[in-house]
Amino acid sequence: MARARLERAGLKCVQVHTRDDVLVVEGNGGSPAVARVLLDAPGVLWIGAEAPRDATARIVARIGRDLPSGSPVHEAYGRLIASAGPGGDAKQAALEALKAVVAGAGDDAVRPVFEWLDGDPSSPRGWRVRWLDRSTALSGTHVQDAEATLDRRGSAVLLHLDAEGTRAFADLTRSHVHEVLLIVIDDIVESAPLVMDPIEGGAVRITMGAGQGHGQAEHLASELANPFPVALRRQNEQWIGPAAPAP
């Protein structure tokens, strides 16, 4: 999986092997920046129900009481929100602040995931925490294929599940009709559709959010077609060539 993702980034002669508990990736050419993105965002997919508010209220209240002075994170209506100013750096900084606040807050029952709020009149610009019900979560290991689509409804990514995933997703949607599902990639909520009816055909549509075009849909489909089964943490890197790339 790592080899396929990096070869799409332009690396040649990619070799992947393990050394103790470390995954070592070697290759020639390509873009260091693109390679970093592909490895740092491994495309780990979860689809599941949102945990009931009463299951997470105590966690949120405890975190809210302990927020440090000057933190961009605040509690509002039982939600943890990190406000972000304009610009991509501010967006990333707000996400990192929110991740730091909830680090270790999840347990065997719930997992914190992060949703971007675009700053419409009803919400601030920033990130908020939602809580994935682990007991309902379906992993990306059941995705057979992913493709970008474009129709009158806009850009989307269509996932095709294997037989086991199709049965599990049908059970999930059957038991959560008129409830929201969270479609999460690398702990970021990509879509939160409302289930209107059980979905039994093994196809899952991820609708792209506001401001996301077909290019983002193609990129996401490519990520999901070759996900890593677990998240990776980059330990170190070395680029050998005429000039070392900027860090």
N, C-alpha and C positions, 0 to 999 in steps of 0.2 A: 504493500500500500504506500509506504514512504517512497519507494522507487518510482511508482507510477505518478505520484504527485510532483516529484522533483523533475522528472523527465518532461512533464508538461511545462515546467518553468524554464526549460532550455538546458538543464544540466545533462552532460553526456557521460556515458560509462559509469552510471550510478551504482555504487556498491553499498549494501546495508548489512551490517552484522552487529552482534552483541559482544560487549566486553564487560564481564561481571554483570552489573545491573544497568549498564549504560548502552543505549542504542547509538551506534556509530554510523554516520552517513558520509560517504565520500563521493565526489563527482568532479567533472571538469566543465568549465564554462558556465554559462547561465548568469542569472542575476542574483547576487547575494541578498538583496532586499526582498525579492520575491520568494527566495528559498526560506528566508526567516519567517515570512508571513505564513507560508504553507506548513512549516513545522510548528510555529507557535500557536496557530489556530488549527488544530488537528481535525476539525469537522466531527466532533463527538455529538451525536444526535440523541435526544430523548423526546418522546411524545407521551404526555400523560395529563391527568386531571390536576387542576389547581387544588391545593390543600384547603380544607375548610378554614374560614377565618378563626374559629374558636380553637383550632389546633395550633395556630401560630401567634395568637394574641399575646400570650405570656412572653414568648421570645421577643416580639416586637417591643413590648412595653419595657422589658429589661434593657434592651439595646438603647431605646429612647432615653431612659434615665441616665445611661452611662455615656452619652455622646459628649465628646470633648468640646470645650469652648472654641468657637470659631470654625467648627466643622461645617462643610457645605451640606452635610446630611441632617435632615430633620424628620420628625414624625408628623404625619398628617392623616387623620381619619384611619388610624390603624395601619398605615403604610409607611415604610421608610423610603425617603426620597432624597436624592442628591441633586441640587440645582446646578446648572451649567451655564456659563456665559457663552457668548458667541465664539465660534471657531472650533476647529477639530481638537486642538490641544486642551481646551476647556472641557470638551465632551469626554475625552479620555481621562483627564484628571478627576472629573466627577465620578466616573465609573470606578477608578482605582480607589477613591475615597470610600465609596459605598461597599466595594468588595472587602476593604480592610475592616470596616465596621461590622460586617456580618461574618467575617472569617471564623469558622468553628461553630457558627450558630446552628447549622443544620444537624440532623441526627438521622437515625435509621428510618424515620417516618417522613421527613420533609427535607427538601434541598432548596437553598436560595438560588434564584435565577434573576436575571436583570433585563428590564424592559425600558427602551428609550421612549421618552415622551417629547413630542415635537414642539410643545409650547403653544397648543391651540388655546382659545379663550377659556376652556374649562380646566386646563392643566398647565403646570410650569414646564419650562424647557429643562430637561434633565433626565435622570434615571430613577426608576423605582424598583423595589424588590417585590417579586412574586415568589410563591412557594410551591414547588412541584411536589405532588403526592407520590412518594417513591413507590408505594405499593401498586400504583397504576401504571408506572412508567414502562414504556416500550422502547427498547434501545435500537440504535441505528444498525446493529448487526443483522437486522431483518430486512434491510433495504437491498433489493436486488439491482435496482437501476434508478437513476434520477435524471430528469431532462427539463430544460427550460422551455416554457410555452408562452405564447403571446396570442391573446384573443380579445374579444370585445370587453372582457372584464379586466384586461390589463396583463402585466407580466406575472408569471408564477413559476414555481418549481413543482413538477409532478413526480412523486415518489411511487415506485412499484415495490410492494412488499412480497416476501416469500410466503409459503403456505402457512408456516407457524405464525408469522407476523400478521398475515391476513386474518387468521382466526382471533389472535389477541386483540387486534385493532377493532374487529367487529364486536368483541365482548366489551372493550373499553367504551366505544361509542354507544353501544346498546344500554350500558349502565349509567351513561352521563348525558342523556338527551336533555336539551335545553340548559346545558352547562358548558362552560368554557374549557377547551383543551389548550395546553401550552405546548407549542412546537419549539424546542430549544436546541440551539446549536452552540457548542462551546460556552454554555451557561448564559447565552443571550437569547431572549425570547424573539424569535423571528416572526411568529404568527400566533394569534390567540383566537382561533375560530370558535363560534358558537355551534354546538352540535344540534342540528335540527332533526336528524333521523339517524338510525344506525347505518354505518358505512361498511358494507360487506364485500366490496369488490377488490380490496387490496390496493387501492389507489388513494394516495394522500396528496392534496393540493396545498402548497404553501404560497399564499398570496403575498406579493411584495408590498411593503409599506409605502407610505407617501414619500415621494422624492427618490424612490429606487426604480431604476429603469431596467430594461431587458438585459443590459450588460451585467448588472448585479445578479439577476436571476441565473444567467449562464455561469457566472463565477460560483454561485452557491450550489448549483447543480453539479458542477465539477468537483467541488469540495465533498459533497455528499456521496458522489459515486465512488470515491476512494477515501473513506474516513479511516482514522486510526481508532482502534477499539478502546483506547484510554488516552487521557490528556498527557502531553509531554511537557517537561520543563527543560528548557535549553540550559545546559551546564556550561559549555564553552564552545567556541568556534575558532577555526583557523582558515584563512584564505591565503593561498600562495599564488603570487603572480607578479607582474611588473610593478603594480602599486596596490597596497592594501586598501580595501574599501573603507569608507567612513563608518564608524560604529553606529 
